[in-house]
Amino acid sequence: MSGASIQVLCPAKVNLFLEVTGRRKDGYHLLATLFAKINLHDVLDLSPAPGFSLEVACETGQELSAGPDNLVLRAAKAFAREFRTGGGASIRLTKRIPMGAGLGGGSSDAAGALLGLVKLHRVESPGTLARLRRLALGLGADVPLFLHPSTLCEGRGIGERLRGVRAAKSLPYMVLVYPDLPVATKGVFAALERPSRKAVLTSLSRLSTLEKKLGKGSPISEWEPFLFNRLEPGVEAAHPEVAQARNILIRLGLRGVLMSGSGSSVFGFAGSHEEGEQALKRLRVYPWRAFLTCALG
């Protein structure tokens, strides 16, 4: 077995843009999306052990299985089959990213487990990342994102075809609200009415403009009109709490307010850290989890 224990921070993500561009024969929807990784993390602590075990400390108030269906253990087993190190790991997951929130927490945990096990068992080599990417895609469409080094990534295909996007300035501080309502991604996509080809082409031009504005370091007033989530209206119709949370963030003066992914979390940008703190204070009257965060980097 290898040496010292290690810790991995597993960031959440939000989607600044999400369009559904088609559907594959296997039922997976094709996307054009812009991910931003944010400073809200789950934490993995890994120690050498003969086999694999998982302990979960959930700080979100939700229940999460530590059994074989957990993505962290699935990632660990996939790693063991691929790299055949002969050893395992004792893993502790501290869960801080709400589940069913459109924040990618489970996918990030799986990617973090793969990266942590590579370090724990010292199997880093020039070809290791390519092998991890193959494993990641087998675990879930969002898992490859959390192996990518960029904070901002454009995702195509089912989200696995990734391209880093450069931003000349850091994104503003972000207030993120989880309205204590997990939403099942599968159901959201099943209920979606496919947009027309014309609507998709219009959206893709908006995505291109958004990326150019961010690349130039333009102020939020110039790029917030191009933030978009095709899934938002359907989720709000089925879950009024999501619409309520979004409307409250708008009333609090936050900019570019949008649902992330398939929901249910919503986020908006603050003009300063102080403005974000003021919004958090005013959100305390609601039975929600609220965070002041920012994009990584």
Sequence and secondary structure as in RCSB ss.txt:
>XXXX:A:sequence
MSGASIQVLCPAKVNLFLEVTGRRKDGYHLLATLFAKINLHDVLDLSPAPGFSLEVACETGQELSAGPDNLVLRA
AKAFAREFRTGGGASIRLTKRIPMGAGLGGGSSDAAGALLGLVKLHRVESPGTLARLRRLALGLGADVPLFLHPS
TLCEGRGIGERLRGVRAAKSLPYMVLVYPDLPVATKGVFAALERPSRKAVLTSLSRLSTLEKKLGKGSPISEWEP
FLFNRLEPGVEAAHPEVAQARNILIRLGLRGVLMSGSGSSVFGFAGSHEEGEQALKRLRVYPWRAFLTCALG
>XXXX:A:secstr
   S EEEEEEEEEEEEEEEEEE TTS EEEEEEEEEEEEEEEEEEEEESSEEEEEEE SS     STTSHHHHH
HHHHHHHH  S EEEEEEEE S TTSSS HHHHHHHHHHHHHHHHTT   TTHHHHHHHHHHHH TTGGGGGSS 
SEEEEETTTTEEEE   SS    EEEEE S    HHHHHHT     HHHHHHHHHHHHHHHHHHHHT  HHHHGG
G EETTHHHHHHH HHHHHHHHHHHHTT EEEEE TTSS EEEE SSHHHHHHHHHHHTTSSSEEEEE B  
